[in-house]
Amino acid sequence: MNGKELLLKALAGEDTSRPAWLPFVGCHGGFLINKTATEYLQSADLLVEGLKKAKELYRPDGLPVMFDLQIEAEILGCRLHWADEVPPAVISHPLAEGQKIADLPEIDETKGRFPIVVQALETLKTEIGDDTALYGLICGPFTLALHLLGNDIFLDMYDDEDAVAEVINYCAEICIKSADIYLKHGADVIAVVDPMTSQISPDHFEQFVTPAMNKVYDHIREQGGISAIFVCGDVTRNLEVMTQTTADSICVDEQIDMTHLRELCVAQGKSFGGNIKLTSVLLLGDENDAKMEVLDIMEKSGTKGFILAPGCDLPYAVPPENLQAVAEMVHDEYVRETARTLTAKETDSFDDIELPDYKASDAVLIDVITLDSTSCAPCQYMMEAVQKAVASAHPVCSVSEHKIKERRGIGMMVKLGVKNLPTICINGEVRFASIIPDQKTLVGAIEEAAGK
């Protein structure tokens, strides 16, 4: 049985002799071939080169063709900001700027960067597709709706439910068109990546997201495809409703308890995947950190219907040796056994990192703990909400983003007692953990802090 066959068996919920291994190589593929994310994500030839290098180094059972949640948004008129080490970020929202759904461009495989995706997929299908499952990643309906509407969607979910439902339903139709492009050209699995659903309640998930997602998953199944839902962020409160969708598989990030996820997925007859820590282990750790992390995840997840994967898109500069250590754990039973003898490094106390003197400050000090607002959609939109609130609040404010892809960011997270990402702290107190508040609530919290 080759790797692709093993991964498809895991996706079907069956027992496998070892974990299926799915490294989410996005812009990291550019790092492997000394190209920027901007260069890499706009070239079919570079995508193929980077993914073939990843296959050589990491011995995966599956790979994503492109990990970029802005492909559809770009075609629909969202402007993008490009950078060297992260995927592009959406910086404009057409529906918030007065356009109507009827004004938005049509989407097909000739538009935007889809010709690049199609060319890369067809080449990869020929060159590595026999033994490597190829994933088509599409932007989920709720995140795409937020790209089009901006942060106002959160208030509109209360004040204008029908309008929000209309936009999300439209985005589901876009998802179907994207899925069809991938399926037509040979993708084995369609992953609907919808990170912004981590920011809503289970009730809103069931009201707005479940019908749209199920429409997409049911269509993929009708076309003979396999589907997965992938949500970054702390989606603990929505795990149960996620597993009740018609997706074949559920993928989560590092903030999720894999034992709990396993129990929910077994009850619904679904496979599941996750959730290696991106920054503290893969980016900033070493090979032993990676091995101990993987061993813990494997023991919690078992051997039935489980796909080992990073918690999200791999950071650009992850040391290849850390991912090779993961591959060794996957492929070599002896390495797994010896990993049991490893001991954890002494925990970093971050004694050199000091919190501001919040009480002495004349300004309201706002700390936003993120993965990285230039590459993580929930982090990006939380930062946008904070900046908008600061502009309309009366007190003088100072805003600092602390990215946990850097040691200092992790230190600030520890010192502030933050448990979830992204989180807003105001004057040293955790106020909004893994939830983007509406503007009235956020401005009120800032002004309340100023009055203390």
N, C-alpha and C positions, 0 to 999 in steps of 0.2 A: 504493500500500500504506500503510495507516494504522499507527499505533504498535502497536496490539494485534496486528494481523496480523504485523508484523515480529517482535514478541516471541514469538508462537507459532511462527513459523518458526525462530527461534533455539532455542527449546525442543525443536524437532524435530531439532536438530542440523544445520540447513542453514546455508549461507552467507547473510549479510545485508549490505546495502549500508553499514550503519553499525551500531555496537553497539546492542543493545536496552538500554533504560535503566529500571531498577527501583529507585527510591529507597524504602527501607524507612521510610515515614512512620508512626511509631507515635505516641507522646505528643508528638512534634514538631508534629503537626497541631494540638494544643492551643496550643502556643506561637504558631503562625501566626494564631490567632484570639483570642489573649489569654485563654486559659483554662488552668487547672491540669490536670495529668495526671489528677488525681482526678475533676475535672468532665468532662473530655473522654472518658475511658474508661468513663463511665457514662451516656452520652447518645447516642442514635442521631442526633439532629439535629446535635449538635456534631461527631460523626464525619464526617458528610456535609459539613458546612461546612468542616472542616479539610482533608479530602481534596480537595474541589473547589478550595480555595485552593492546595493543593500542586500540583494539576494545572495551574492557571493559571500558577504561578510556575516550575515545574520541568519542564514539558512531558514528563512520563513516558510510557512505553509500558505500564507496569503499576503498580499500587498495592496494598498490603495493606489489607484492610478494617479489621482490628484487629491490632495487634502487642502481644499480652499473653498470656504463657504460663501465666497463672494462671486462665483462664476455667474449664477443666475441673476444676482442683484446688479452686477455690472451691465448685463444685457438689458435689464429693465430700466436702466437710466441712473442708477446710483453711481456717484463719483467715488473713486478709490484713492487712498493714499498708500503708496508703495514704500517698502523699506528693505534693508539688506538681509535681515535675519528673521523676519516674520512674514506671514501672508499679508496681503493688502487688507486695509480696514475701510469700511464704508464710512464716508464723510458727508453724504447728502441723502435725503429721503424724499423721493419724488412726490409721494402722496401727501406729505406734509408741506410741500411747496406749491400746492394748488393743482397738481395734475390729478386726473381721474384714472380709474382702472382702464377705461376704454382708450386712454391716451398712450398707455404703455406699449412698447414694441412687442411684436410677436417673438417667440423664442423657438429656435430650432437648431440643428447641428451645424448650420452655416454661420451662426451669430457668435459674437464675442470670442471667447477662447475655446468654445466647443470644438472647432476644427483641430486645435492643438490636442485636446483630450482624445478625440477620435483617432487621430494619427498615432498618438502614443499607445492607446489601448490596442489598436490593431497590430502594431509592431510587437508589443509585449505579449499579446495573445499567441503570436507565432513563435516568439523566441523563448518565453518562459511559461506560457499558459498551460502546457501539458501537466506540469507538476506544481504550479503555484496558482492558487485561486486569486482572481483579480476583482477587487472591490471598486464599484462606482459609488462615490460619496456625493450625495446631493444635499443642498441646504433645506432643512425641514420647514414646514409651512408656517410655524409660529415665528421662527427666527427670520425667515424671509419677509414675513409681514412686518416685523419690527424694522428690518432694513428699509422697507418702503415707507413706513409711517413714522419711524422714530419713537422716542420714549413716550410720546403721548398715548401710545397704545394701551399702556397700563391704566391710565385714567379712563380712556374710552371703553375699556372692558366693563366699567361700571355705568358710564354715562351714555354710551352709544353702542349697545351690544350688537345690534343688527349690522351696523357698519363694520365693526371688527370682524364679525362672522363672515361677512361678504369678502373682505380682504383675505382672510385666512383660507376660505374656500377657493378663491382665485389662486392663491399660492399653492394649494394642493394640486390644482390643475397644472401649474408650472412644474411641480415635483414629478407628476406623471410624465410630462413631456421629457424632463431630464432623465428619468429612469428609463424611458423608452430608448433614448439615445445610447445610453450605456448598454442596455440589453441587446439592442440591435447589433452592436459592434463587439459583443462577446463577453461582457462582464458576467461574472459568476454570481455575485452578491451585490445587492443595492442596500447601502446603509443610509438611512435618513438621519442626518446629523442635526439635532435641534437643541442647541445648548440653552437657548433663552427660556425653554420650558422649566428650567431649574428655578426661575424667578416668579412662578405663579403657583397658586394654590391647587390642590387636587380638584376642587369644584370647578375652577376655571379650566383646568386641564381637560376634564371630562366634557365641559360645555363647549369649549372652543377648539381644542386640539384633537381629542380622540376621534371625532367624526372625520376631520380632515386627514389625519394620519391613516385611519382605517381605509379610507378611499384609496390612498396611495398603496398601502400594503396589499389590499385586495386586488388592485390592478396588477401589481408585480406578480402576485401568485397566478393570476389569470394568464399572464404571459410566460409562465413556466419559470419565473425567477424566484430567488430567495431574498428575504428582506430582513433588515435589522434596524432597530432604533438605537441611536447613540446620543446620549446626553451628557455633556460635561457639566461640572458644578455639583453642588450638594443637592441632589434630587431625591433625598431620602423620603421626604413627605409625599413624593409623587411615584415612588417605586411601584406601589400596588396598582395604580391606574395605568402605569406604563406597561406592566406585565399583562394587563387585561386588554391591551390593543391586539390587533390581529398580526402584529409583526412576528416573524419566526424566531428572532433572537434579540436580546437586550444587552447593550454594552454601556458600561459606566466608568466613572473616573475614580480617583483615589479616595474620595471622601465617603465612599459607600462601603457598608459592611457586606463583604462577599458572602458570608454565611446566611445573612438575611436575604440577600438577592437570590442565592441558590434555592432557598426554601420557597420563595415566591415563584420562581421560574419552574421549579419542579411541579408545583401545584397547578400551573397553567400549561405544562407540557412544552416549555420553551427552553432553548439553549441560552447561554449567557456568557459574557466576556468582561474582562478587566484585569487588574486595575493598578498596574505598577506605577509608583509615584514618579512623576515627571522630573521634579526639580531636586528634592532632597536626596533622591536615590540615583536616578539616571543621569541628571545633569551635574550635580554637585557631589555625588557619592563616588564609590569605587567599585571594583568587581565584586568584592565580598559583600558590600551593601546590596548590590543587585541580586546576588545569589540568595542572601537571607530573605530579602523581600519576596522573591519569586517562590521560595520554599514555603513561606507563610501563606501566600495566596493559593498555591497549589493544594496545601493541606486543608484550607477552608473550602475550596471549590470542588474538590473531588475529581473524578475522571469521566463523569457523564455529562455530555452537552456543554463542556467548558472550553472557552477559547482564551488563552493567555494573551494579554495586550497591554500596552501602556494606557494610562488614564485618558490620554487625548493625543492630539498631534504632537509628535516628538519635537522638543526644542531644537533649534537649528544646530547648536554646537554640542549636542550630547556626545561624550567620548565614545567612539565606536567600541572600545574594549568593554564598556559596561553592557552594551547590547550583545556583544559576543558572549559575555558571561551568562546572560539570559539564555542565549541559544544553547550554550553548553548544558545548562540546567534542563532545558527541554529535551535535548537529544541524548544525554548521557546519564543513565541511572546511577552510575558510580559517582559522578559529580554531585548529583542530588543527595546521595548518602553522605558524602564528605562535607557537604554544606551544613549538615546538622551539627558538625563539630565547631563551626565558626562562632565567634563571639562578637557581639556588637561593640563598636567603638564607644569610647566614653562620650556621653551626651554633651554637646556644645552648650555651655552655659550663657554664651553671648554677653559676658561681663563687660565687654568693651563697648557695647551698644547701650546708649542711655536714652531714656524717654525725655521729651521736652518738659519743661516746668510749666505744666498746663495752667496752674493757678496763678502764676506770675505773669502770664501772657495777656496783653491788652486785646489780642485778637482771638477769635474762635479758631482753634486748631483742629483741622479735619484730616484724619489719616485714613486712607483707603488702601486696604490690603488686597492685592490682586495677584493673579498669576502673571499677567502682563496685559495691560489694556490695549496694546497694539496688536495682539494676536488672539485674545480671548474675548468672545462676543459679550458675555455677561459682564466682564470687567470693563470693557469699552463703554457699554451703555450705563453702567454704574458711574463711571467717571464723568460721562456726559451729563448725567442727572445731577451730580454734585456741582459741576461747574455752572450749570444753569441755575441751580438753587442759590449758589453763592452770589451770582450776578443780581439776583432779585431780593436777597435778604438784606436787612438793614445793618447788622453788625459787620465789622471788618473781619475777614476770614483769611486763613492761610491753609491751602490744600496741599497735601503731600501724598503721592502714590508710592507704595512700598511693594515692589515686585518680588515674589518669593522665588523667582529664578536667580536671585542674588542672595548671598549670605545675609546681608544687612536686612533685606526684606523678611527673611525667615526670622531673624532676630527680633524685628519689630512685631512680627506676628506673635512670637512667644511672649514678649514683654507685655503686649497689650491683651494677652489672653484670648486671641482670636482662634476659633476652631474651624470656621468655614470660609470658603472663598466664593465670591468676593465679599468683603465686609467694610462697612463705614463705621469708623470710630469718631466721636466728637468729644473733644477735650479729654481724651484718654479713656473714654467709656465706649464699649461696644454698643452701637445703637441699631444697626441694620445688618444682620448676618445673612448672607446669601439671598437677599431680597432687595429689589430696587423699589424704594418708596415713591409714591406720587409726589409731585412738586410741593403741594400744600403741606404734606406731612413732613417732608425733608426741611423745607424752609422753617416750619414751626419748631422742629428739633434744634435747628441752628440758633434761632432767636431765643429759645428757652435756655440753651447753653450759655448764651451771652448774658442772660439775666441772673445767672447764679453767682 
